Amino acid sequence: MLPRGASSMPPPPNPAAYFPPPRVTLPSGLEILRTYSGAVIFLEILFGTIVWILVASTRVPLPLLQGWVMFVAVTAWFLSIVFLCVFLFGYANRIAVNWNQTDFLFHGATFVFYFGAFVLQAATTSLHHFPRGFNSTTQEKILADHEYNISIAASVCISCICIWGTEVCY
């Protein structure tokens, strides 16, 4: 017979033994560039710079739309450099954060912002054939042919960033 209050069932296992604390699986130093996530961050920096240059090289016909595109390109460019430097200089090993989750959230957030920027840049590009002033007698287009081509290139670069960001997240 068992003593009072005792049961014949063993105590439940300690959950800490089965769920180790999160650890950094992304390498530090230049090895980060050999991972898929590091390569995507590098490509985001590269193509974000191209988008930034392309949008800045045109007359901005719709400041509200292209202002957001420029804000996203500059902000994501800066944050991507900071995020990459955290791994390049080994700060990821000193900061107690779940870097796998942070990497996922970073790429997810940049995807959302770049997708919004893509929609706005594509909307600006689609207005190519409309006249600049609806009440004017001149038929000057909102985007000149050269600016139209630049706007297409910016839309393509943003869509590439969106595709890469989606691949990292999933």
Buried (B, 14 or more C-beta within 10 A) or exposed (E): EEEEEEEEEEEEEEEEEEEEEEEBEBBBEEEBBEBEBBBBBBBBBBBBBBBBBBBBEBEBBBEEBBEBBBEBBBEBBEBBBEBBEBBBEEEBEEEEEEBBEBBBEBBBBBBEBBBBBBBBBBBBBEBBEEEEEEEEEEEEBBBBEEBBBBBBBBBBBBBBBBEBBBEBBE
